[in-house]
Amino acid sequence: MARLTLTFLVILPGIAGIVVFGFYALIDMAKLDEAYQQFAASAQQSADLNTLFILATQQNNHRINVFAEGVWVLLCAVMVAIGLHGLFTLPHARRRS
């Protein structure tokens, strides 16, 4: 019973979290790359300061999102590791013959 509890309440949600948050982190990473390219192009063209501030803010918003989603991926990985550790350190049930 303890093995099923660890599997369904700790390990599987942790794996699902890694997949979901990792997916959104990759999406935000692509958006961050686009925002950086736009910022760099505007800086090369000597755009006005207001435009550069707006583009820098957009870029920083994506940086924060990528960081936060990366933290969630790592927290879910720790959750999976704790679940696996608990699963493998449970005493084995002995069969009666």
Secondary structure, 3 states (H helix, E strand, C coil): CHHHHHHHHHHHHHHHHHHHHHHHHHHHHHHHHHHHHHHHHHHHCCCCHHHHHHHHHHHHHHHHHHHHHHHHHHHHHHHHHHHHHHHHHCCCCCCCC
